[in-house]
Amino acid sequence: MIKKNRSKIQWINTLIILGCFLFIIFTTNNIFAEAHEISEVYIESTGNNKYEAKIKAHEQGMLRSLFLLANKLELPTTEIKKIPYADLKEVFKIKKIENELSTIERYRANVTYAYDKAKLFKLLLKYGGADLEYKFNEFIILPVFKQQNILNIWESDKRWNDLWSEARDILNDHKIVYPKKNLFYAEKINEKNLFNLEHEDFINIFNNILFKNVMIITAEFFTNRANSQSIMQVKKYIFNLNQSQAQIITEEFEVNTWADIAHNVNRVIDQVISEYGELKKYNELTDIINEGDIIYKAQAVKKPIIMNFDVFNPSELELIKLKLKKIKQIDEFNIEHDYSTRYKVIIHTNVDEYELAECLYLNGLSYRIHGNLYNLIDIQKGG
C-alpha cells in the first residue's frame, strides 16, 4: 500500500515537473508575441465569379490596410509600387468578417486583419521607394559589457556602456539608435533572454521606432596566458529582416594601459558609425514653386556638415576655433564635446564640399571621409 502511494506521488510530481517545463517553453517562445490588428476595413469588389470577387476584395482590403498602417507610422506612400497579392497574404491574415454579402459576381464585408509587423516592415521597405526607406533608421544598437556569464545591458556604471551613452547623439545623427533605458525595455530585454530574442521580438519591443536592423555589440576582457597580454574582445551580433540567424563578427584589441580602453571603445564606435550608419539628410533640395506663370526659387537651406576631431589640450581646441572663424564661407559653426578627446563640429554653409575643402585647406585644415563619417584634420599636426 505504501509502495502504491509512493508511486502515485512520484507520478504526480513527474506530471507537475513536465507541466512546468512545457509552460516555460511555451511562454518563452511567445513572450513577445503581440496581436497586431487593423479592424473594420470595408472591402468590396466584383469578379467573374463569387470566389474571384472575394479574392479581389481581400486584395484591395489588404492593400488599403497597408496604406492605413503606413500613414499611422507617418511614412510617405506616394512611391509605393504595385504589391502582388501573394506578398500581401504573407503579411495580412483574415481574423474576423462581419456584415458579409456575397452574390454571383460581387462581394463585400467589414474585415479585421491580423498582421505580422516584421513582415509589414519588410514589405514596406521592398515596395515603398527611397523616401519611405529613408524614414527607417539603419540600426537599433545595444552595447553590452560582458563579465563571464554576467551581461551588463542597461547600466552605465561600466566604462564601455558609459562611452556608448556619451556617443548617443552622434549615433543618432547617423541613423543608429541607442535606446535609453526605461522600465519596459529593462523588463523585456535582460541577461536571461538577450540572446534568445529574434528580429521580430525587437520590433515588438521597440514598437515606436522604425528600424531595419539590430546590433548587439559586446565587450569582454581576456588575458593571453602565453604572453600576459590583455585583450578586449568585441563581438557584433547583427540581426536583419532577411536573415533568420544573427551574423556574428569578432574583433580583438590590445589593452596595455587604462587609456587604451577608452581609445579602443572610441575606435569601435567610429567603426560602427562608418560601416553601418547613414548620415541624416540635413540639406534639402532647392524648391521650385510654380504659381501661375511665375516661378519662384526658394532660398537654399544652409546645410550642416558634421565632422569629428580629436584634441588633447585646450590650446588645440582654441586653434581649431580660430581657424574656422577665419573661413568666410562658413556661416556659423558649433562645437560640442562628444566623449573623451573627441569633439564634434557642426558647420553651416551654403557652398559645396569642394569649395569648403578648399577654404579649409587655405586655413590649414582638411578632412577625411570614412563612409558617412567626416574627420576634421589640422594639417599642421601632420594630418
N, C-alpha and C positions, 0 to 999 in steps of 0.2 A: 504493500500500500504506500509506504514511504517512498519507494523507488518510483512508483507511478506518479505521485505528486511532484517529486523532484524532476522527473522527465517532462511533466506538463509545464512546470515553472520555467525550465530551460527552453522549452519550445516557445513559450510566450515571450521570454526575454529575447530569443532569436528573432521573432517576428517584430518586436519593438525596435531592435537594432537595425534590422533590414528596412523597416519603415522610415526610420530617421535618416538612414543612408540615402534612400530614394528621394526623400523630401529635400535633403541637402543638394543632391544632384539637380533635381527639378528647379529648385529656387535659384541655384547658382546659374543655371543656363537661361533662366528667364527673368533674372533680377532687374534688367534694364529694358525688358520688352515692354514697349508702350504702344497702346492702341491709338494710332493716328487715324482720324476720320474726317471726312468732309460730308456734311449731311444736307438733305433736302435739295439735291441737284435735280432740276427739272430736265427731263430728256424727252425728245420727240423726233421721230423720223419715219420715212416711208421706204419701202423696198419692193422688190419683185415678189416677195412672199413675206409672211409674218415673221419668219425667222431672220431673214435679212434685215427687215425693218428694225427688229430688236437689236441686232448686232450693230447696225449703223447708229442707232440711238445711243447705245452704250459707248460707242467710239466717240461720238460727239460729246457725251457726258463726261467721259474721262478727260478729253482734251479741254473741255470747259473747266473741269476741276483743276487741271494743271495750271491754267491761266489764273484762276482764282487764288491758288496757293502761291503762285509766283508774285501776284500783286500783294498778297499778305506779307510776303517776305521782302517787299519793296524792290523787286527785280524788274528790269525792263523786259518787255515782252514783244517789242516790235520786230525783233530779228529772229524770233523762234520759227524754225523751219517746220515743214510738214513732218509729223511724227507717225510712224507706222503703227497700226492697231496692235500688232504683236508686242511692240515695245511698251505701249500704254498698259496692256494687260499685265506686264511684268510688275508694274508699279501699283495699279489700282485693282482691288478686288471688291466685288459686289457684296455688301454686308446686309442691306435691308432694302426692300422695294415696297413702296406704298402707292396707292391710287393708280394701280396698273390698268392699262386699257390696251388690248391687243386685238386688231382686226386682221383681215386678209392681207392687207398691204401697209398697215400703219401700226405704230407702237408709241406709247407714251407712258411715263411714270415719274414718280419722285423717288430718287435713289440716294442711299447713303453708301459711300465708298470708303473702305479701309485702304490705307496706302502705306508703303514702306518708304520712310523718309530718306534713307540712304540711297535707295534706288531712284527716288524722286530727284535728289541732288545730281545723281549720275546722269539722268535723263535730261535735266535742265542744262547741265554742262555740255552734253553731247549735241543738243539741238538749239541751244539758246542764243548762240552768237557771242561775239567778242565783248560787247558791252555788259551782257549778263555775266559772263565768266569773270570779268574784272571785279565784279561785286564780291566774289568769293576770296577769302584770304587763302594764301598758299598753304599755311600750316597752323595747326594748334601745336604748341610745344610744351612739354612737361619735363623740366630738368629734375633729375633725381640723384641725390647723393647716397651712395651705397656703401654700407659697412657690413661686410659679410651678408647676413640674412636680414639686416635692418635697412629699410628703404626710407629715406627722408624725402618726402614728396613736396609738402606744402610749407614746411617751416623754413624760416630764413636765418636760423642761427648757425648754419654752416656756410663757409665762405663760398662754396660752389653755388648754392641757392641764392646767396646774397648778391653775388655778381650778376647773376641772371636777372634778378629783380631790378638791379640798377640799369640794366640794358633793356628793360621792358619797352620804353618809348621808341628807341631806335629799331627794335624788333618789329614793333607795330608799324613803324614807317615803311617797313619792307614786307608788310602783309604776313607777318609771323606773330601770332597772338599767344602771349604767355598769360593765361587767365590768372586773376588774383584769387587768392583763397577765400572761400566762403563756406558756411556750414554744409550747404548742399553738395558742393564739389568734394569737400573733405569726407563726407559720408559715402559718396558714390565711388570715389577713387581713393583707394588706400593700399597699404603694402600687401594685404591679403589677396586682393583681386587684380592689381595693376596689370600683371602680365597675362591675365585671363580675358581681358577686355578685347573686343574686336572693333573695327572701324564703326560699325553701326551703333555700338554702345556709346562711343564718344559723341556721335551725332545726337543721340538721345540725351546725353548728359549736358552737352554744351548746345542746347537746342535754340539758344538765341544768338548763336554765332554762325555765320556762313563760312565754311572752310572746305578745302579739298582733301587735305592730308593731315595725318597726326604723326608727331615725332616724340617718342620718349627717349630722352638722352641722359645716360647715367655716367657717373664718375666714381671710380673706386681706386684706392691706393694699394699698391703691392710693393714688396721688396724682393729684388732678384737675389736669391741666396748665393749665387755664384760670385757676384761682384758687389753685393750690398747696395746696389743702385735702386733708388726709389723710383717707382713708375706710377704715373696717373693713367689709368686705362679708361678710355671714353668709348661708350657704345651707343650707337644710334639705332633705335628700333622704329622703322618707318612703316606706317600703315596708310594705304591709299584705297580709293574706291574700286580700283581694278584688280586688287590682289587680295586673296584670302589670308595669306600668311605675311607676317611682318618681314621686311627686309632688314637684316642686321649688318651694321658696318662698325668695325672695331678699329680703334687707333690708340697708340700709346705715346706718352710724353714723358721725358725725363724730368725728375724733380731733384735739384741739387740744393736749393735754398728755399726758404719760405716765400721769397719773392717770385720764385718760379711758378708757384701755384696760381697766383693771380694772373701772371703773364700767360700761362697755358690756358686758363679758362677764357681769358680775353681772346686768345687765338681761336679757340673753339667757337666762341660767339661770332667773331668776324667770319669764320669759315662757314658757319650755318647761314649767316646773312648773305654771304657772297654766292653760295652754291644753291640755296633753297629759297631765298627771298626774291621779291619783285618790288622795286621801288614804286611807291604810290604816285599816281599822276597828279602832280601839283599844278602843272601848266595846262590850261585849257586852250583848245584851238580857237583862233580868232573867229568870232561870229559874223556872218554876213546876214543882215536883216533886210528883207525885201518889203517895202511899203509902197504900193502903187508903182510908179515909175522911178522911185528914189531908192537908192541902195545905200545903206548906212553901214560902215565898217566899225564894229565895236572896238573899243580901246583894248589893246592886248593886255592880258593879265600878267603881272610880274610873276615869274616862275621861280620858286625857291629851289635851290640846289643844296642838298645836304652832303657835307663832307666830314669825315672823321680825321682827327690828327692827335698825335701824342706830344705832350710837353712834360718836361721833368722839373721845371722850376718857374717861378712867377715871371722872371725876365724874358724867358722864351715866349710865354703867353702874351706878354705886352708887345713883344716884337711882331708877333703874328697879327695882333690887332692893329698895330701901326701900319703895317704893310697893306692890310685890307682897306684901311681908311683912305689910303692914297689912291686907290683904284676908283676912278670917277664912274666907271661903268657899273659899279656895284651900288645900287640904290640904298640898300641897307643890309646889315648882317647882324645875326645874333649868335652868341657863343654860349653853349650850355655844357656843363660838366656831366659826362656820362658815367664813367667809373674809373677808378684808379688814376692812371696818367692819361686816360682817353677823354678827349673833348669832341664836341660836335658843333660845327658852324653851319648855320642856315643862311645862305646867300640869296638875296633877292635881286634879280637883274632882268633886263629886257633883251640882252644880247644873246647870241647863240653861243654854243660851247667853244667853238673855235676862237671867237673874239674874246671870250672870257679867259681861255687858256693863254692867249697872247698877252692879255692885261696882267694876268698873274705872273707870267714869265718875266715881263718887263719890271716887275716889282719883287723879283727873287723868290717867287712861289711857283708851284706846279701841283699836279695831282696825278695819281694812278687810279685806274679803274679796274676793279676786281668784280666781274659780273655786274651786279647793280650797285656795288659799293664804291664810293669815291673816297680816296685817302689824300688829304691835303699834305703837301711836302714843302718844307723850307729848303730851297736849293742850296743855300749856304751851309746847311748841315750835312750836305752830301747826298741829297735825295735825287 
